[in-house]
Amino acid sequence: MAPSTDDRPIRLAFFDAYALEEGAGLVLLELVRRLDRQRFHPVALVPRDGPLVSLLEAVGCHVDVMEPAAPLNGYGEQLPVAGPLTLCKAALSLGAYAVRVAEWLRRSEAEVLHCNQTRAAITAGPGARLAGVPVLWNVRIRERMPRHAVWLAGACSDTIVPLTACTFRGLAEEERLISRSRIIRNAVDLAQFHPGRDGETRAALGIPPDAPVILSVGCLVPRKGFDLLIRAMPHVLTQFASARLLIAGGNVDGLSDHRSELEHLARSLGVVGAIRLLGRRDDVPELLRTCDLFALASRHEGDPASVLEAMATGRPVVVTPAAAPAVEDGINGVVLPEESPEALARAICRLLADRCLAGRLGASARATVEAHHDINAMVRAYEREWRRLAGR
């Protein structure tokens, strides 16, 4: 398609499936905040009134809330593993929702629909097809998806943007999806996340100046592997008795109370005094400058922003393979086997004991993010895809 000479801003619609102030939602917020308003006019549609709504409105993006009928309004990973009857009901709900989404896209005069997760592509993609609006499917995490879900998301999408080359590894549609993909890596604000030390935050948390601090950040869901970090702490405490593990993140509405599960685990292991569940925090940059190292033991991920933020802050990172797209073992961090609290404990203790190694890995981590994960470059890459889809 030849580029259009139309110089009006492209009417760009976003659909986010969860409307959370977490992970993918925060990346979407940064895209909207930083996109070129001379070239793009953003609007958004969400299926529930979550905290992301007011955040998007605060940066000048009109948001509509349009909830689908049950069971499509179910949360998280329940639908992909549902039985035949529930899937039939979901299909009927999806058909009705597609008509409503198509009407909304026409009213909004949308030229492109950006679906901010796989569930977003499944939920809003059919409506975009009805309206004749091209779709960008932004695949935020590598997850186990049934074949019918992968097929539907792919069939509704004109462009697929995963965060890494391994996003579709192991799926039945792997080769076809990769052939249609344009990878855009996650990124961070290098001015906001920068090296340094923050003694004030440490003092406010009541942590002694010489206590080793391990930080992990993310919403409290089992796939983040916070339980593995807690299981690693008894061994860490045998070598560093004053060590503290800080976990910044809150429960996700609609899912189980994972915080209570983590608190119970800490009590059962006798490490309650060394664990701080901080809840959701707005001072993550300061927390990162408070810690000595960052750890994330995820079971499955995409290209986690929390790891990139820690790297940008010059902190050594200890991660599992799922959380390691940006991490080269021994070069700019430490990559460990999955499901191994023992390996986590050994790596944490090694970095706490060897400050020279920790400093070298942290400096290399910062250099990696500076070279490959600048947020402004990420936004410009998405803008190129939106313009291509709009034909201008």
C-alpha positions as a printed NumPy array, in Angstrom:
array([[  0.   ,   0.   ,   0.   ],
       [  1.364,   3.413,  -0.991],
       [  1.683,   5.842,   1.92 ],
       [ -1.177,   8.348,   2.169],
       [ -0.548,  12.075,   1.896],
       [ -3.19 ,  12.678,   4.6  ],
       [ -1.473,  14.701,   7.33 ],
       [ -4.241,  14.442,   9.948],
       [ -3.299,  12.566,  13.148],
       [ -3.942,   8.842,  12.855],
       [ -6.835,   7.837,  15.113],
       [ -5.2  ,   5.078,  17.122],
       [ -7.313,   2.821,  19.347],
       [ -5.901,   0.744,  22.201],
       [ -7.541,  -2.251,  23.862],
       [ -6.181,  -3.516,  27.174],
       [ -7.752,  -6.685,  28.565],
       [ -7.091,  -6.064,  32.261],
       [ -6.902,  -2.278,  32.881],
       [ -4.311,  -2.795,  35.623],
       [ -1.598,  -0.482,  36.9  ],
       [  0.898,  -3.301,  36.399],
       [  3.22 ,  -4.705,  33.735],
       [  1.619,  -4.457,  30.307],
       [ -0.748,  -1.737,  31.466],
       [  2.132,   0.507,  32.507],
       [  3.896,  -0.074,  29.181],
       [  0.701,   0.945,  27.384],
       [  0.522,   4.056,  29.555],
       [  4.065,   5.014,  28.528],
       [  3.245,   4.457,  24.844],
       [  0.253,   6.782,  25.104],
       [  2.179,   9.341,  27.154],
       [  5.117,   9.493,  24.733],
       [  3.591,   9.023,  21.278],
       [  3.747,  11.918,  18.836],
       [  0.414,  13.767,  19.212],
       [  1.073,  15.565,  15.928],
       [  0.792,  12.192,  14.196],
       [ -1.487,  10.141,  16.476],
       [ -4.743,  10.732,  18.333],
       [ -5.149,   7.982,  20.974],
       [ -8.395,   6.542,  22.358],
       [ -8.799,   3.406,  24.459],
       [-11.354,   0.72 ,  25.22 ],
       [-11.195,  -1.582,  28.247],
       [-13.529,  -4.357,  29.444],
       [-13.478,  -3.309,  33.114],
       [-13.038,  -0.133,  35.132],
       [ -9.55 ,  -0.72 ,  36.52 ],
       [ -6.84 ,   1.671,  37.735],
       [ -5.39 ,   2.069,  34.23 ],
       [ -8.475,   4.046,  33.162],
       [ -7.76 ,   7.15 ,  35.24 ],
       [ -4.048,   6.981,  34.416],
       [ -4.754,   7.031,  30.67 ],
       [ -7.261,   9.849,  31.064],
       [ -4.663,  11.84 ,  33.009],
       [ -2.347,  11.797,  29.965],
       [ -5.078,  12.97 ,  27.607],
       [ -6.447,   9.676,  26.29 ],
       [-10.228,   9.236,  26.217],
       [-11.193,   5.824,  27.638],
       [-14.463,   3.906,  27.303],
       [-15.347,   0.926,  29.499],
       [-17.407,  -1.799,  27.82 ],
       [-17.782,  -5.024,  29.774],
       [-18.503,  -8.258,  27.887],
       [-21.057, -10.769,  29.087],
       [-20.115, -13.871,  31.066],
       [-18.057, -15.967,  30.714],
       [-15.933, -13.685,  28.513],
       [-15.669, -11.291,  31.434],
       [-13.796, -13.966,  33.405],
       [-10.282, -13.198,  34.487],
       [ -6.796, -14.47 ,  33.882],
       [ -6.095, -18.005,  32.718],
       [ -9.499, -19.537,  33.445],
       [-11.   , -19.331,  29.949],
       [ -8.114, -20.967,  28.029],
       [ -8.463, -24.096,  30.192],
       [-12.267, -24.098,  30.327],
       [-14.404, -27.058,  29.303],
       [-16.469, -27.366,  26.085],
       [-19.698, -25.923,  27.537],
       [-17.961, -22.834,  28.912],
       [-16.094, -22.362,  25.631],
       [-19.384, -22.505,  23.7  ],
       [-20.852, -19.858,  25.983],
       [-17.683, -17.795,  25.578],
       [-17.98 , -18.017,  21.79 ],
       [-21.528, -16.626,  21.938],
       [-20.379, -13.882,  24.294],
       [-17.456, -13.102,  21.981],
       [-19.746, -12.805,  18.964],
       [-21.992, -10.329,  20.74 ],
       [-18.999,  -8.386,  22.032],
       [-17.468,  -8.256,  18.549],
       [-20.523,  -6.38 ,  17.271],
       [-20.212,  -3.844,  20.101],
       [-16.454,  -3.418,  19.579],
       [-17.001,  -2.882,  15.848],
       [-19.594,  -0.197,  16.591],
       [-17.19 ,   1.499,  19.027],
       [-14.349,   1.456,  16.492],
       [-16.599,   3.02 ,  13.849],
       [-17.816,   5.714,  16.256],
       [-14.222,   6.426,  17.235],
       [-13.185,   6.554,  13.565],
       [-10.278,   4.297,  14.522],
       [ -7.723,   3.586,  11.811],
       [ -5.641,   1.054,  13.796],
       [ -6.392,  -1.112,  16.848],
       [ -3.461,  -1.931,  19.156],
       [ -4.296,  -5.009,  21.28 ],
       [ -2.094,  -4.929,  24.35 ],
       [ -2.041,  -8.639,  25.229],
       [ -3.019, -11.972,  23.708],
       [ -6.308, -11.859,  25.586],
       [ -6.878,  -8.386,  24.128],
       [ -6.406,  -9.714,  20.589],
       [ -8.84 , -12.56 ,  21.273],
       [-11.424, -10.282,  22.892],
       [-11.328,  -7.236,  20.602],
       [ -9.789,  -8.638,  17.413],
       [-13.032, -10.101,  15.999],
       [-14.742,  -6.718,  16.367],
       [-11.916,  -5.037,  14.487],
       [-12.327,  -7.571,  11.7  ],
       [-16.048,  -6.687,  11.472],
       [-15.187,  -2.983,  11.35 ],
       [-12.392,  -3.444,   8.809],
       [ -9.807,  -1.93 ,  11.165],
       [ -6.252,  -3.357,  11.014],
       [ -4.973,  -4.932,  14.236],
       [ -1.57 ,  -4.976,  15.925],
       [ -1.349,  -7.889,  18.376],
       [  1.24 ,  -6.989,  21.013],
       [  2.315, -10.268,  22.652],
       [  3.449,  -9.25 ,  26.128],
       [  4.394, -12.578,  27.737],
       [  5.355, -16.068,  26.692],
       [  2.52 , -18.24 ,  27.955],
       [  0.942, -21.611,  27.407],
       [ -2.007, -21.054,  25.092],
       [ -4.416, -23.62 ,  23.613],
       [ -4.33 , -23.913,  19.849],
       [ -7.764, -22.359,  19.316],
       [ -6.737, -19.231,  21.261],
       [ -3.514, -18.845,  19.261],
       [ -5.389, -19.355,  16.001],
       [ -8.04 , -16.756,  16.842],
       [ -5.527, -14.113,  17.935],
       [ -3.47 , -14.701,  14.805],
       [ -6.476, -14.71 ,  12.472],
       [ -7.624, -11.339,  13.818],
       [ -4.201,  -9.68 ,  13.531],
       [ -2.518,  -7.888,  10.645],
       [  0.788,  -7.411,  12.472],
       [  2.172,  -9.369,  15.422],
       [  4.655,  -7.668,  17.741],
       [  6.215,  -9.994,  20.331],
       [  8.843,  -8.794,  22.77 ],
       [ 11.364, -11.553,  22.003],
       [ 12.129, -14.171,  19.372],
       [ 11.268, -17.034,  21.738],
       [  7.745, -15.837,  22.587],
       [  6.045, -18.525,  20.498],
       [  8.51 , -21.335,  21.179],
       [  6.75 , -24.677,  21.537],
       [  3.384, -23.553,  20.169],
       [  1.773, -25.435,  17.306],
       [  1.66 , -22.253,  15.199],
       [  5.26 , -21.236,  16.021],
       [  6.751, -20.931,  12.538],
       [  3.762, -19.146,  11.016],
       [  3.509, -16.661,  13.88 ],
       [  7.233, -15.877,  13.83 ],
       [  7.126, -15.3  ,  10.065],
       [  4.463, -12.615,  10.612],
       [  6.19 , -10.979,  13.579],
       [  8.146,  -7.765,  14.037],
       [ 10.009,  -7.854,  17.357],
       [ 10.048,  -4.707,  19.503],
       [ 11.861,  -5.143,  22.798],
       [ 10.641,  -3.719,  26.087],
       [ 12.365,  -0.568,  27.303],
       [ 12.755,   1.785,  30.256],
       [ 13.168,   5.478,  30.98 ],
       [ 16.927,   5.824,  31.432],
       [ 16.567,   9.178,  33.179],
       [ 14.165,   7.819,  35.782],
       [ 16.047,   4.566,  36.388],
       [ 19.679,   5.478,  36.957],
       [ 22.511,   4.254,  39.195],
       [ 22.981,   5.624,  42.681],
       [ 22.175,   4.954,  46.337],
       [ 19.046,   5.908,  48.287],
       [ 19.648,   5.941,  52.021],
       [ 16.41 ,   7.81 ,  52.783],
       [ 14.18 ,   5.039,  51.45 ],
       [ 16.213,   2.422,  53.32 ],
       [ 15.834,   4.399,  56.54 ],
       [ 12.106,   4.903,  55.959],
       [ 11.736,   1.126,  55.638],
       [ 13.586,   0.641,  58.913],
       [ 16.439,  -1.304,  57.337],
       [ 19.899,  -0.886,  58.921],
       [ 22.488,   0.787,  56.655],
       [ 24.679,  -2.337,  56.52 ],
       [ 21.901,  -4.933,  55.973],
       [ 22.075,  -6.654,  52.551],
       [ 18.86 ,  -5.995,  50.597],
       [ 17.445,  -8.229,  47.857],
       [ 14.575,  -6.7  ,  45.87 ],
       [ 11.961,  -8.283,  43.624],
       [  9.154,  -6.42 ,  41.857],
       [  5.957,  -7.601,  40.205],
       [  2.279,  -8.289,  40.696],
       [  1.654, -11.064,  43.22 ],
       [  0.854, -14.023,  40.982],
       [  2.366, -17.535,  41.11 ],
       [  4.138, -17.23 ,  37.75 ],
       [  6.449, -14.549,  39.193],
       [  8.133, -17.141,  41.452],
       [  8.2  , -15.089,  44.648],
       [  7.674, -18.334,  46.57 ],
       [ 11.027, -19.56 ,  45.254],
       [ 12.791, -16.464,  46.572],
       [ 11.195, -16.937,  49.989],
       [ 12.308, -20.591,  49.967],
       [ 15.858, -19.421,  49.199],
       [ 16.008, -17.116,  52.217],
       [ 16.752, -19.687,  54.987],
       [ 20.041, -20.541,  53.261],
       [ 20.838, -16.869,  52.561],
       [ 20.296, -16.049,  56.242],
       [ 22.815, -18.67 ,  57.34 ],
       [ 25.506, -16.588,  55.613],
       [ 23.994, -13.099,  55.859],
       [ 21.912, -12.998,  59.013],
       [ 20.77 ,  -9.403,  58.52 ],
       [ 19.692,  -9.857,  54.88 ],
       [ 16.249,  -8.621,  53.862],
       [ 14.067,  -9.658,  50.926],
       [ 11.734,  -6.887,  49.741],
       [  8.881,  -7.808,  47.391],
       [  7.116,  -4.819,  45.823],
       [  3.777,  -5.61 ,  44.219],
       [  0.155,  -6.219,  45.059],
       [ -2.491,  -8.855,  44.548],
       [ -4.377,  -8.812,  41.252],
       [ -8.129,  -8.256,  41.52 ],
       [-10.056, -11.332,  40.438],
       [ -7.276, -13.784,  41.245],
       [ -6.482, -15.666,  44.442],
       [ -4.947, -13.917,  47.458],
       [ -1.347, -14.801,  46.656],
       [ -0.043, -12.399,  49.301],
       [ -1.583, -14.534,  52.049],
       [ -0.021, -17.636,  50.511],
       [  3.415, -15.993,  50.524],
       [  2.986, -14.802,  54.109],
       [  2.029, -18.331,  55.183],
       [  5.098, -19.736,  53.411],
       [  7.392, -17.236,  55.156],
       [  5.916, -18.171,  58.549],
       [  6.298, -21.882,  57.861],
       [  9.987, -21.39 ,  56.988],
       [ 10.656, -19.153,  59.981],
       [ 11.809, -16.192,  57.879],
       [  9.003, -13.69 ,  58.53 ],
       [ 11.427, -11.174,  60.028],
       [ 13.556, -11.17 ,  56.877],
       [ 10.717, -10.769,  54.358],
       [  8.867,  -7.531,  53.606],
       [  5.824,  -7.645,  51.321],
       [  5.588,  -3.963,  50.486],
       [  2.44 ,  -3.979,  48.369],
       [  2.197,  -1.878,  45.247],
       [  4.73 ,   0.972,  45.303],
       [  5.131,   4.2  ,  43.368],
       [  8.795,   4.544,  44.364],
       [ 10.32 ,   1.588,  42.497],
       [ 13.288,   3.682,  41.225],
       [ 14.139,   4.572,  44.824],
       [ 13.677,   0.972,  45.982],
       [ 16.092,  -0.174,  43.286],
       [ 18.678,   2.33 ,  44.474],
       [ 18.149,   0.965,  47.989],
       [ 18.856,  -2.678,  47.139],
       [ 22.131,  -4.536,  46.672],
       [ 20.781,  -6.898,  44.047],
       [ 17.575,  -7.673,  42.168],
       [ 16.101, -11.163,  41.77 ],
       [ 13.176, -12.503,  39.739],
       [ 12.472, -16.247,  39.595],
       [  9.621, -16.176,  37.068],
       [  8.122, -19.354,  35.662],
       [  7.021, -17.648,  32.45 ],
       [  7.385, -14.074,  31.23 ],
       [  7.869, -11.885,  28.19 ],
       [ 10.596,  -9.27 ,  28.536],
       [  9.954,  -8.109,  32.107],
       [ 10.268,  -4.375,  32.62 ],
       [ 11.254,  -4.876,  36.254],
       [ 14.455,  -6.653,  35.201],
       [ 15.296,  -3.907,  32.704],
       [ 14.629,  -1.264,  35.355],
       [ 17.008,  -3.002,  37.755],
       [ 19.642,  -3.259,  35.031],
       [ 19.22 ,   0.43 ,  34.184],
       [ 19.8  ,   1.231,  37.861],
       [ 23.117,  -0.632,  37.68 ],
       [ 22.055,  -3.46 ,  39.954],
       [ 23.248,  -7.044,  39.466],
       [ 20.274,  -9.234,  38.53 ],
       [ 19.599, -12.883,  39.361],
       [ 16.915, -14.357,  37.111],
       [ 15.484, -17.579,  35.732],
       [ 15.496, -18.174,  31.946],
       [ 11.895, -16.959,  31.606],
       [ 12.914, -13.532,  32.92 ],
       [ 16.245, -13.375,  31.091],
       [ 15.75 , -12.082,  27.511],
       [ 18.119,  -9.185,  28.234],
       [ 20.474, -11.09 ,  30.548],
       [ 23.633, -12.942,  29.517],
       [ 24.809, -15.229,  32.28 ],
       [ 28.084, -14.01 ,  33.744],
       [ 28.158, -10.937,  31.491],
       [ 25.441,  -8.613,  32.764],
       [ 23.708, -10.812,  35.327],
       [ 23.181, -14.351,  36.552],
       [ 20.764, -16.812,  34.907],
       [ 19.703, -19.836,  36.971],
       [ 17.693, -23.014,  36.436],
       [ 13.956, -22.767,  37.034],
       [ 12.351, -24.004,  40.251],
       [ 15.613, -24.073,  42.219],
       [ 15.611, -22.165,  45.527],
       [ 19.027, -23.676,  46.251],
       [ 20.557, -22.179,  43.091],
       [ 18.912, -18.842,  43.872],
       [ 20.402, -18.839,  47.365],
       [ 23.897, -19.686,  46.081],
       [ 23.81 , -16.918,  43.476],
       [ 22.477, -14.338,  45.926],
       [ 25.136, -15.224,  48.5  ],
       [ 27.894, -15.11 ,  45.904],
       [ 26.94 , -11.598,  44.782],
       [ 26.512, -10.331,  48.332],
       [ 29.951, -11.689,  49.208],
       [ 31.754, -10.5  ,  46.061],
       [ 31.04 ,  -6.795,  45.665],
       [ 33.527,  -6.484,  42.794],
       [ 31.623,  -9.085,  40.777],
       [ 28.312,  -7.448,  41.675],
       [ 29.626,  -4.058,  40.561],
       [ 30.96 ,  -5.406,  37.272],
       [ 27.669,  -7.142,  36.425],
       [ 25.69 ,  -4.043,  37.387],
       [ 27.785,  -1.748,  35.193],
       [ 27.452,  -4.133,  32.255],
       [ 23.701,  -4.334,  32.858],
       [ 23.39 ,  -0.547,  32.648],
       [ 25.388,  -0.509,  29.409],
       [ 23.093,  -3.173,  27.909],
       [ 19.972,  -1.163,  28.64 ],
       [ 21.509,   2.057,  27.335],
       [ 22.36 ,   0.325,  24.056],
       [ 19.177,  -1.673,  23.435],
       [ 16.294,  -0.664,  25.71 ],
       [ 15.733,   3.098,  25.57 ],
       [ 12.034,   3.861,  25.899],
       [ 11.98 ,   6.627,  23.297],
       [ 13.413,   4.284,  20.663],
       [ 10.73 ,   1.725,  21.581],
       [  7.928,   4.264,  21.105],
       [  9.282,   5.33 ,  17.707],
       [  9.352,   1.651,  16.63 ],
       [  5.68 ,   1.226,  17.519],
       [  4.851,   4.467,  15.715],
       [  6.385,   3.055,  12.533],
       [  4.159,  -0.03 ,  12.811],
       [  1.004,   2.019,  13.425],
       [  1.747,   4.267,  10.454],
       [  2.381,   1.26 ,   8.234],
       [ -0.934,  -0.322,   9.246],
       [ -2.768,   2.956,   8.647],
       [ -1.123,   3.282,   5.241],
       [  0.515,   6.605,   6.031]])
